[in-house]
Each structure stands twice: as structure tokens, then as C-alpha cells.
Amino acid sequence: MKILVALKQVPDTETRIKVAADGKSIDPADVKWITSPYDEYALEEAIRLKESKAAEVTVVSLGSDSAKDVLRNALALGADNAVLLKSEASDPLAIASALAAWAKGKGFDLILAGNKGIGGDNASVGPMIAELLDIAQANVVVKLEIGDGTFRAEREIEGGTEVIEGKLPAVITAQKGLNEPRYASLKGIMGAKKKTIEEVDGAAPSGSTSVVGMVMPPARPEGRKLDGEPAQQAAALLSALKDEAKIF
Amino acid sequence: MAAENASTTEIVQGGSFLLTPIGQLPQFTPEDLSDDSKEFGRAARDFIEGEVLPRDEAIDKLDLPLTIELLRKAGEIGLLSIEIPEAYEGLELDKKSSLLVLEEMSKQGSFSVSYGACTGIGTLPIVYFGTEAQKKNYLPKLAAGELLAAYALTEAGSGSDAMGAKTTAVLDGDSWVLNGTKMWITNAGFADIFCTFAKVDGQHFSCFIIEKDDPGLSTGSEEHKLGIKGSSTRTLILENCRIPKDRLLGEIGKGHKIAFGILNIGRFKLGAGCIGGAKRVIEYTLKYTSERHQFNKPLNSFGLIQQKLADMATKIFVGEAINWRTIGYIDDALSQSSWSDPDAGAKKMQAIDEFSIEASIVKVWGSEALSWIADESVQCFGGYGFSAEYPPEKVYRDCRINRIFEGTNEINRLLIAGTLLKRAMKGELPMMQFGQQVAKEISNPPKAAAFTGPVARLKHGVELSKRQCMLASGLAVQVLGQKLVDNQEVMARMSNMMMEIYAMESAVVRAERMLESGHRWAEIARDFTELYVNEAWHRVHGDARMLCADVTDGEGLRHALAGIKAFAEFHPTSCARLRGRIASQLIQKGGYPVEII
């Protein structure tokens, strides 16, 4: 079985984000980059399938040279091959088109990805790849079983679980709970150094959308302390809600 | 093997920093680390942040099964096998990679002690001194975490005086029979093997590998300690403990080589680990002082809080410079021999031994830096710092042991100056020549204009400090002669000066490189270094003057102080201004900015 895992490099959730001078992107200075956590579940699932079903795992990332860190980490965790699609694209459809175009005809039985890349939170690329390749998909999956040319996926829905069955090839996007990703072993890290990352021109057709602005949320105004006895405080609160906040 | 970071092939002599002009010795800095090594550090960070820190509270309730589980997990990902040769299923990484991992592991006090005792002093005696059969038998299992190790040297009556051990070993047919009680044994509650020291026939200090199930072995109850409450500390009781003859480690009567050789590594690691611990302290102290408001302003806007924050970060920067410089020397020396050499263990031990002065400096400087940082963190938290609900209280207690074990800081101070003097007497270090040079320079001291580069003024300061230290130490040798080594206060002053000189020089060279290469954080590196040199220069100056007063008086003292004054043309800059600038960067970044990995 051949598995493809699509990985996205994103700013660390603990990084203090600043808007760049162009007003529509993140200032990359001092940003620490990580693999999007949902993609980590996708990768872990692929490695587990490799261990249980002797699959070959290829990881792919679309981005600049810095995305090689994400790929190298995936190799350290157990991926067999890594491919960097060099591209500046940021629109989901453009990214999905480039990934689908590269994956087409390479015989992948299963394409795994996070259900969304944190930060961007578009949740679009996985489903778009499935559509572009015209294959089955199941999204935001918390449990996955692979049969003989088939899959069975569980996803959490309001008040219950939805079970989806389908034929491979398919795109499955991972949700937290699918598995517990492993730590890279030092031996794995050493082994990854010996593997090469294939670089491919990932130029994509321009997408259908573009980001025109990015603004930080306004600073929260300082709180106000109401003085007096509880009854006075309650009265003051009520009038503030009524006259200032005008909530009723 | 990750030997790609080797900074130089020139082999440096331990202790020579004092006698060599600044910038002439090679120096490894963390900025020289390759991306490859950094990945090992990141792996350790993921492990410690994902597995260990979330269980902080449980570990410190002395949940030994949990500690065992965490050590085994660490073993699964290779964190126990870093320094074990490849031939015995270890990773055989260089000591730089080991240091990157160690810094991360040091972020939970108790666990770092369990980890350090297992992989360091517990395992390394077998790595360096084991027979082929012993290595084959133990090292692969230690590498995988199937076996966990401990080190048993101290006894109730012999701590610093380790050679005064009373435990005995007697050969009886094909077995050794050991009797005695070892004290303060880290990991005793769960270790599978103990590298244990005993005197053969009550005379010849030697080392043995004892297994947990050997007949006659038992452990006492857990000690109730001031800190590192989650690490197991018990007595190891040997009552007619019978072990096979081939469990002797090294040679009969040569146990001191193992004990002190391994302690050299242990000292380096302990001090270096302290800086890792300090990084966690500054992280939460910065966070708290940004959130807590008094007088309608966050704490971090007040000058005296900014002073503490700036000093914490400065100590971390200087500590890193010291640690990486030292590990660079050790790695270079170790890479001169291969594990395939028949006497590799002895050669490598000798290579490490060469830097015993630097290892002791790392230990003393690092442990005292962390103590200061932990203490000021409590202060920044105010009343909350005194409460066990907040993190500073625990670190304040946990870090206290660092000034005691692996040789007290007092013993290490005696070793720093003592080893330098010993090597000078043997003619191994040209201390006499440097002394003569300095005496001649009194009438013509080095001028600031003779130094170049972006930190020229600081380089001048370091060179002046060396001369003050040399004059005062030379006087002590002249006046006290052989009795000098028994005058512990004078020895400690010498050591303090040497430590400050090593610290200043390491930081200055690191900052200069960062400035010259246009490093992202070069400006704050310059500020850290300038702040440190401003203050450390005056400490050395004070120590030099007072050392003179300890060994002479009257006309002799007047003459000596005049000599020191000749090398005192160094003017400080405003520390308040530097601290303000450093603090504002720290606050803006929300952390110590010069990240290594």
C-alpha cells in the first residue's frame, strides 16, 4: 500500500504573531515553525499503517525551503520518502491543485492530512484534493480502519458518531483523538539525515482567493471595579449593562 | 557519529585560559551548533514537555513507578544511549549533543537527577573502565533502558573525603564479598545496577558492579529531603554481599581514577544542566511579572524587577558561553581517540581529566547562578513566591543540592586553584613565565587602544583582570609557598578570580562573534556581556586586593596594591542603562531571546 501524507508548516501556537509591513501576512521574524498538530495525527496514522500493513509512506509539503524541517522530522518519525513542492501559493485551492497535480498517477492508495492547518484554519485542502482527484473522502476522522481496498472511518458528530465506509483510494483528514503521536527517536533523527528530500517545482495556478488584509484583535479595554455594598454594586452593574453596553 | 561540530583540531591545555591572551584560544559557542545536533535537543524538549513536565507534581510525590516508566520511555527514544559507543548499541553522539539533551532534561529537578545519575555517573564507569565482557553484558541494556543505573561512592563518614570509605571487599574463591553501607545513593530505590566503591582488604580503593538481586544487598528507607523530593535517595546496605569475581570494574586499588574521573564529567554536566533549569525559571518569572500588577502597572515595569530579569538573562547567556566553550574543548580532546583503540577508555578519561579546572568552574558557576536566579524568582513573585502553589518555591528547594553534590562548591574551589598550581609547579602550564611578564608590564600595562573589534573595551578589561589575578596569586605563592594550598580562603579567592575571568572571556568572545556575524540577537549579546564584565571586573579587582591583604601587610601590601592598580584602568559603563535595555527586549520577546535550538 502506498500512503501519502500532506504536511503543513505553521507558526508555533506559542509564537507571538505580528502582522508584517504589507498588512496582509505574518511577520516571519522570530517565528518558530512547527508541523501543524492535526497533520501530526495524520502522519502517526500512516506510520502505524506502515508498521501493521507494510505500507510505504511518502510525506509532501508545499512551501519554501524552511518546510524541509517538517519533512525531515517526518522522516525521523518513520516516513520513507519526502518531497518538497516549492511554491509560494497560499490560497487553499491553489495549494490543493498543486498537491493533486503532483500526486496524480503516482498510485497512492491513501492520502492523509490534518483536517485543517492551524492558524489558517481553512479546512479546505484535504477535501479539495479528493475532489480534484475524484476520489472518496472522509473528514475530521477520529478512528480509521483500512481493509482490503476499503476504509471505515469514524467521525464525531453532534451527539454521536458517524461511520463512513468507502473504497480506496481516498483522502482522510485527521482530527485530534485519532491517535497519540509518537516522539522522534534519536536513532530516527540520525537515520533521517541519510535520506534525501526530493525537491519539485510546485508552481500552482493562481487561486480563487487572496488575503487582502490581516489585523490583530483590538486590545481588550481594561476592566472596571464597581465599588460599594453588594446591593450598590448590583445596581451599578445593571445600569452599566443597560445604559453603556445597551444589552437590553 | 555526530562529530561534525568539531570547532578545531588544535588541542587546548586545561587551565591555559588564564595565561593566554583573549581570542587566541579556539572557542566553541552555541551559535556554532549544526542543525543536526539541534534536532537531538528538540527531541529531548518534546519528550520533557510532553511527558515529564505535565507529571511534575506526581514525580515530586516520589512516585517511583512513574519515574521508572519515564526513564524507560526515555530509553525507547534513545535518550539513555547518547554516550554509549555504537559497538554496544549506543548512539555514540558527541558531548555537544549530550549537552543539548541535558539542558532540556534539567527542566524538572527531580527527574533530571534521576536521569543524570542513571546515564552519567551510573553508566559511564562501565563505558570508560569496563572490560569487553562487562560492556557487552550491561551497555546494550542500559542504552535501551532495560537496566537503570546508580553510583555508590559516599558513606556516612566519608563525603568529600571519598577515599576514606569503610566499605570492604574481600576475595573468597571466585567471589567478592562486600560489607558496608553507602549513603545518599540516588536511584537506589529502583536501580538494577550500582557502580559501588569499596576497599579491597580494607586498603585498596576499587570499584565493583553490583546487581540489585545479588545476595546480601538491600536498601534503606527513602530519605526525607529539602528538595528533589521526587528522586529516590536511600542507603545501599551490603551485608556479606557476594558477587562474581569478574564484577570488579577497572583495577584493584585504582578506584580513585574511576571515582574522580567520572566526577569530572558529572561536574561538567551538573553545572551545565543548571543553566537549562534556569531557562525554565526565567520563562515563568517573565510571564508572572508581566501579568501581575501593582500600583496599576505590571511588575516588569519597575526598575528593581527589571534589574532582576536582566541579571537572570545575563547569567544564562554567560553560563551558556562557559558551558559550550568547555564542552568544545572536551569534544575536541575526545575526538583524538576512537572507541576502536584498545585503550580508548583510558585515553578518553585522560582527555576529560585535562579539563578538570574548567569542569569545576562550570559546576560552581552554574550551580551558584541557578541558586541566585531561583532565589530572585521567589522575590519577583513576592508572597506568592513563598507559596508552594507557585513554581518558584519548588525550584528554590530543588536547586540547593547542586552546590553540595558532585563535590561541594568548596571542594571544587580548592580544586580549581589547586590544580592550576599543581600544573604550574610541574611546568605543564607557563604560570611562572606569565607572572614574570605581568611584573614587567606594571610600568607599561596593556592599553585599551591595543584592542580592536566591537567589544575592544571589554577585551581590555578581561586582560587587565588576568594580570590582577596573576599578581595577587603570584604574591600568595611567594609568601605562602607550599602552605598556600592549606590556606583555603586564599585558595577560594584565587578560584573566584579564575572563574570570573573564564566567564567574562567566554562571554566576550561569544558576543564578539555574534556581532561580527550579524547575529539576530547580537545587540542584546553585547549588552549582556558589557553588563557582566562591568560587574565581574570589579569583583576580580576586589578579590585581588583582598587576597593581597590576606598574605601580606604594611609596605608589602602597599607595594602589591600599587601593582594591581597599574592594571586598573578600566571604567564601567552604566549598568542601569544596560539592564533597562535588556529588560525591555526580554519583555517584548516574552522569554530569553538567544534560543539555541
HADDOCK unambig.tbl for C-alpha pairs under 7 A between the chains (distance, minus, plus):
assign (segid A and resid 183 and name CA) (segid B and resid 47 and name CA) 6.80 0.50 0.50
assign (segid A and resid 184 and name CA) (segid B and resid 43 and name CA) 6.18 0.50 0.50
assign (segid A and resid 184 and name CA) (segid B and resid 77 and name CA) 6.79 0.50 0.50
assign (segid A and resid 185 and name CA) (segid B and resid 77 and name CA) 4.04 0.50 0.50
assign (segid A and resid 185 and name CA) (segid B and resid 78 and name CA) 5.90 0.50 0.50
assign (segid A and resid 186 and name CA) (segid B and resid 40 and name CA) 6.25 0.50 0.50
assign (segid A and resid 186 and name CA) (segid B and resid 77 and name CA) 6.07 0.50 0.50
assign (segid A and resid 186 and name CA) (segid B and resid 78 and name CA) 5.41 0.50 0.50
assign (segid A and resid 187 and name CA) (segid B and resid 78 and name CA) 6.70 0.50 0.50
